[in-house]
């Protein structure tokens, strides 16, 4: 399927409705370490971070 400007705008509108943005900052060089670990686990950086957060929340609720 070809990318169109209208399609991209539709995706952006959906994303704004469906997702919240969360920005984190890490020291220089740490991003590459985190990305490498995510890749080892066959996860995206986003999925790796959100999984860690969910795991921590689950532990704190027990």
TIMI-2910 file (N, C-alpha, C, CB; in pm, 1 decimal, decimal comma, always signed):
<rs>
+----------+----------+----------+----------+----------+----------+----------+----------+----------+----------+----------+----------+------+
!      n_x !      n_y !      n_z !     ca_x !     ca_y !     ca_z !      c_x !      c_y !      c_z !     cb_x !     cb_y !     cb_z ! resn !
+----------+----------+----------+----------+----------+----------+----------+----------+----------+----------+----------+----------+------+
!    +84,1 !   -117,1 !     +0,0 !     +0,0 !     +0,0 !     +0,0 !    +89,3 !   +124,3 !     +0,0 !    -96,1 !     -0,7 !   +121,9 !  Unk !
!    +59,2 !   +217,1 !    -85,4 !   +138,4 !   +338,5 !    -97,4 !   +104,0 !   +436,5 !    +14,6 !   +115,9 !   +403,7 !   -234,2 !  Unk !
!   +204,0 !   +509,1 !    +59,4 !   +185,1 !   +610,8 !   +162,2 !   +128,4 !   +736,4 !    +97,5 !   +318,6 !   +641,8 !   +235,9 !  Unk !
!    +25,5 !   +791,1 !   +159,1 !    -29,3 !   +917,7 !   +111,5 !    -32,6 !  +1015,8 !   +228,0 !   -171,9 !   +898,4 !    +50,4 !  Unk !
!    -34,1 !  +1142,0 !   +194,7 !    -39,7 !  +1244,9 !   +298,6 !   -167,8 !  +1230,4 !   +380,3 !    -31,4 !  +1386,2 !   +236,2 !  Unk !
!   -279,3 !  +1205,4 !   +315,0 !   -407,6 !  +1189,3 !   +384,3 !   -403,2 !  +1068,9 !   +478,0 !   -522,7 !  +1173,4 !   +282,5 !  Unk !
!   -342,6 !   +961,1 !   +433,1 !   -330,9 !   +841,8 !   +517,1 !   -246,7 !   +868,0 !   +640,5 !   -271,1 !   +727,1 !   +437,9 !  Unk !
!   -136,8 !   +939,3 !   +621,6 !    -49,8 !   +974,5 !   +733,7 !   -120,7 !  +1062,7 !   +834,5 !    +74,8 !  +1044,1 !   +683,6 !  Unk !
!   -199,4 !  +1156,4 !   +784,0 !   -275,4 !  +1244,6 !   +872,5 !   -381,2 !  +1166,1 !   +949,8 !   -341,7 !  +1357,4 !   +791,9 !  Unk !
!   -443,2 !  +1068,4 !   +884,8 !   -543,2 !   +985,3 !   +951,8 !   -478,8 !   +904,8 !  +1065,0 !   -611,4 !   +890,6 !   +850,5 !  Unk !
!   -361,0 !   +850,2 !  +1039,7 !   -288,9 !   +775,8 !  +1142,8 !   -255,4 !   +867,6 !  +1260,0 !   -160,2 !   +713,0 !  +1085,0 !  Unk !
!   -211,6 !   +988,8 !  +1231,2 !   -178,7 !  +1084,2 !  +1337,1 !   -301,5 !  +1119,8 !  +1420,0 !   -117,6 !  +1210,9 !  +1277,2 !  Unk !
!   -415,1 !  +1139,8 !  +1355,3 !   -538,6 !  +1170,7 !  +1428,9 !   -577,1 !  +1055,1 !  +1520,1 !   -654,0 !  +1201,6 !  +1331,4 !  Unk !
!   -568,9 !   +933,7 !  +1467,3 !   -601,2 !   +816,1 !  +1548,2 !   -506,6 !   +804,8 !  +1667,2 !   -594,5 !   +688,4 !  +1462,9 !  Unk !
!   -378,9 !   +822,6 !  +1642,4 !   -279,8 !   +810,3 !  +1748,9 !   -304,1 !   +911,0 !  +1860,5 !   -139,9 !   +828,5 !  +1692,7 !  Unk !
!   -342,0 !  +1033,1 !  +1825,1 !   -369,9 !  +1134,8 !  +1926,7 !   -488,0 !  +1095,1 !  +2013,9 !   -397,1 !  +1269,7 !  +1861,0 !  Unk !
!   -586,7 !  +1026,8 !  +1954,4 !   -704,5 !   +983,7 !  +2030,2 !   -674,5 !   +860,4 !  +2115,7 !   -820,6 !   +954,0 !  +1934,7 !  Unk !
!   -593,7 !   +770,4 !  +2064,4 !   -576,1 !   +639,7 !  +2126,1 !   -457,3 !   +628,8 !  +2221,6 !   -561,5 !   +538,6 !  +2020,3 !  Unk !
!   -360,1 !   +717,6 !  +2209,9 !   -236,9 !   +702,4 !  +2286,7 !   -198,5 !   +832,5 !  +2356,2 !   -123,3 !   +656,2 !  +2196,0 !  Unk !
!   -132,2 !   +816,9 !  +2472,8 !    -67,5 !   +929,4 !  +2539,3 !    +81,0 !   +920,8 !  +2508,7 !    -94,3 !   +928,9 !  +2694,3 !  Unk !
!   +146,1 !  +1034,0 !  +2501,0 !   +290,6 !  +1037,1 !  +2479,9 !   +360,0 !  +1049,3 !  +2614,5 !   +331,3 !  +1154,1 !  +2386,1 !  Unk !
!   +471,9 !   +979,5 !  +2626,9 !   +553,3 !   +984,7 !  +2746,1 !   +697,8 !   +997,5 !  +2700,3 !   +531,6 !   +858,6 !  +2836,9 !  Unk !
!   +764,3 !  +1102,7 !  +2741,2 !   +901,8 !  +1124,1 !  +2697,9 !   +994,1 !  +1103,7 !  +2816,9 !   +920,3 !  +1265,8 !  +2636,9 !  Unk !
!  +1097,8 !  +1025,0 !  +2795,9 !  +1197,3 !  +1007,0 !  +2900,2 !  +1333,3 !  +1049,6 !  +2846,5 !  +1200,6 !   +859,8 !  +2949,6 !  Unk !
!  +1419,8 !  +1086,8 !  +2937,4 !  +1554,6 !  +1125,4 !  +2898,5 !  +1654,3 !  +1038,3 !  +2973,0 !  +1580,3 !  +1275,7 !  +2926,9 !  Unk !
!  +1755,6 !   +997,5 !  +2901,6 !  +1862,3 !   +917,4 !  +2961,0 !  +1995,9 !   +980,9 !  +2924,0 !  +1855,4 !   +768,4 !  +2912,9 !  Unk !
!  +2098,3 !   +947,5 !  +2999,2 !  +2230,5 !  +1003,0 !  +2971,5 !  +2282,8 !   +950,4 !  +2838,5 !  +2328,9 !   +968,8 !  +3085,0 !  Unk !
!  +2371,1 !  +1028,6 !  +2778,7 !  +2431,4 !   +990,2 !  +2650,8 !  +2488,5 !   +849,5 !  +2660,4 !  +2541,9 !  +1090,2 !  +2609,7 !  Unk !
!  +2460,0 !   +769,6 !  +2561,4 !  +2509,9 !   +633,1 !  +2554,5 !  +2416,0 !   +530,2 !  +2614,2 !  +2640,7 !   +624,9 !  +2622,9 !  Unk !
!  +2328,9 !   +570,4 !  +2706,7 !  +2237,6 !   +475,5 !  +2769,1 !  +2128,3 !   +429,1 !  +2673,2 !  +2174,9 !   +537,5 !  +2892,1 !  Unk !
!  +2088,8 !   +515,7 !  +2582,8 !  +1983,8 !   +478,4 !  +2487,4 !  +2026,6 !   +356,3 !  +2406,1 !  +1951,3 !   +596,7 !  +2393,1 !  Unk !
!  +2149,9 !   +354,3 !  +2361,7 !  +2198,9 !   +243,1 !  +2280,9 !  +2200,0 !   +114,1 !  +2361,9 !  +2339,4 !   +273,4 !  +2227,3 !  Unk !
!  +2233,8 !   +123,5 !  +2491,3 !  +2234,7 !     +5,6 !  +2578,4 !  +2092,4 !    -48,3 !  +2594,0 !  +2295,5 !    +40,1 !  +2717,6 !  Unk !
!  +1997,4 !    +42,3 !  +2616,8 !  +1857,6 !     +3,4 !  +2634,8 !  +1802,9 !    -56,9 !  +2504,9 !  +1772,1 !   +125,4 !  +2678,6 !  Unk !
!  +1834,6 !     +5,5 !  +2391,6 !  +1788,4 !    -46,5 !  +2262,6 !  +1845,9 !   -185,1 !  +2235,3 !  +1827,1 !    +49,4 !  +2149,5 !  Unk !
!  +1971,7 !   -205,3 !  +2271,3 !  +2034,5 !   -335,4 !  +2249,4 !  +1964,8 !   -442,9 !  +2332,2 !  +2184,4 !   -329,8 !  +2284,4 !  Unk !
!  +1930,6 !   -410,4 !  +2456,7 !  +1860,6 !   -508,1 !  +2541,6 !  +1721,8 !   -539,4 !  +2485,0 !  +1848,2 !   -454,8 !  +2686,6 !  Unk !
!  +1652,3 !   -437,0 !  +2439,0 !  +1520,4 !   -458,7 !  +2378,8 !  +1532,9 !   -550,8 !  +2257,4 !  +1455,6 !   -323,6 !  +2337,9 !  Unk !
!  +1634,9 !   -528,0 !  +2177,0 !  +1655,7 !   -610,9 !  +2058,4 !  +1685,8 !   -755,4 !  +2096,9 !  +1769,6 !   -554,4 !  +1973,2 !  Unk !
!  +1764,4 !   -775,7 !  +2204,3 !  +1793,1 !   -910,7 !  +2253,4 !  +1663,7 !   -984,2 !  +2287,7 !  +1885,3 !   -904,9 !  +2376,8 !  Unk !
!  +1566,5 !   -910,5 !  +2339,4 !  +1438,9 !   -968,7 !  +2378,9 !  +1337,2 !   -968,9 !  +2265,0 !  +1382,7 !   -893,6 !  +2497,3 !  Unk !
!  +1382,0 !   -925,8 !  +2147,6 !  +1297,7 !   -919,1 !  +2027,6 !  +1175,5 !   -829,4 !  +2050,9 !  +1252,3 !  -1060,6 !  +1986,1 !  Unk !
!  +1201,7 !   -712,6 !  +2112,6 !  +1097,3 !   -614,2 !  +2139,4 !  +1140,2 !   -479,7 !  +2083,3 !  +1067,9 !   -603,5 !  +2291,4 !  Unk !
!  +1041,4 !   -395,8 !  +2056,2 !  +1072,9 !   -257,6 !  +2022,7 !  +1114,4 !   -186,5 !  +2150,8 !   +951,3 !   -185,8 !  +1954,7 !  Unk !
!  +1178,1 !    -73,9 !  +2137,0 !  +1216,5 !     +5,2 !  +2253,6 !  +1092,3 !    +42,5 !  +2333,3 !  +1294,1 !   +132,3 !  +2211,2 !  Unk !
!   +987,8 !    +85,0 !  +2264,9 !   +863,5 !   +122,3 !  +2331,0 !   +804,6 !     +5,0 !  +2408,5 !   +762,6 !   +173,6 !  +2228,9 !  Unk !
!   +797,6 !   -111,2 !  +2346,5 !   +739,5 !   -228,1 !  +2412,4 !   +822,6 !   -270,1 !  +2532,4 !   +727,2 !   -344,3 !  +2314,2 !  Unk !
!   +952,8 !   -264,2 !  +2520,1 !  +1042,0 !   -300,4 !  +2630,8 !  +1017,2 !   -210,0 !  +2751,8 !  +1189,9 !   -290,9 !  +2586,4 !  Unk !
!  +1012,6 !    -80,7 !  +2729,0 !   +992,7 !    +14,3 !  +2838,5 !   +853,6 !     -1,2 !  +2899,9 !  +1012,8 !   +158,2 !  +2788,7 !  Unk !
!   +750,6 !    -12,2 !  +2817,2 !   +615,4 !    -25,7 !  +2872,3 !   +599,5 !   -157,9 !  +2947,5 !   +510,6 !    -15,9 !  +2759,9 !  Unk !
!   +663,3 !   -265,3 !  +2900,0 !   +657,9 !   -392,2 !  +2972,3 !   +722,9 !   -379,8 !  +3110,2 !   +726,9 !   -502,9 !  +2891,0 !  Unk !
!   +836,8 !   -311,3 !  +3117,7 !   +903,3 !   -291,6 !  +3246,4 !   +816,2 !   -210,8 !  +3342,3 !  +1037,9 !   -221,6 !  +3226,2 !  Unk !
!   +751,0 !   -109,2 !  +3291,9 !   +663,4 !    -26,8 !  +3376,4 !   +545,8 !   -110,0 !  +3426,3 !   +612,4 !    +97,2 !  +3298,5 !  Unk !
!   +481,7 !   -184,5 !  +3337,3 !   +368,0 !   -268,0 !  +3376,8 !   +409,4 !   -371,6 !  +3481,0 !   +307,9 !   -338,0 !  +3254,2 !  Unk !
!   +526,3 !   -431,9 !  +3462,4 !   +578,2 !   -530,9 !  +3556,0 !   +598,9 !   -468,4 !  +3694,7 !   +710,6 !   -590,2 !  +3503,3 !  Unk !
!   +654,4 !   -348,5 !  +3697,4 !   +678,4 !   -279,3 !  +3823,8 !   +546,4 !   -246,3 !  +3894,2 !   +759,4 !   -150,7 !  +3799,7 !  Unk !
!   +448,9 !   -200,3 !  +3818,1 !   +318,6 !   -167,5 !  +3875,5 !   +252,6 !   -293,1 !  +3933,2 !   +227,1 !   -102,7 !  +3769,0 !  Unk !
!   +263,0 !   -403,5 !  +3858,9 !   +204,8 !   -529,5 !  +3906,2 !   +269,8 !   -571,5 !  +4037,8 !   +221,7 !   -640,9 !  +3799,9 !  Unk !
!   +401,8 !   -559,7 !  +4047,9 !   +474,3 !   -595,6 !  +4170,6 !   +432,3 !   -506,3 !  +4287,6 !   +626,6 !   -584,9 !  +4148,1 !  Unk !
!   +410,8 !   -379,4 !  +4261,7 !   +376,1 !   -286,7 !  +4370,5 !   +233,7 !   -307,3 !  +4420,7 !   +393,4 !   -142,8 !  +4324,1 !  Unk !
!   +149,0 !   -371,2 !  +4341,9 !    +11,0 !   -396,0 !  +4380,8 !     -8,4 !   -526,0 !  +4456,4 !    -75,5 !   -396,2 !  +4260,1 !  Unk !
!    +98,4 !   -602,5 !  +4474,6 !    +85,1 !   -730,8 !  +4543,9 !   +126,3 !   -721,7 !  +4687,2 !   +166,1 !   -836,4 !  +4475,7 !  Unk !
+----------+----------+----------+----------+----------+----------+----------+----------+----------+----------+----------+----------+------+
</rs>
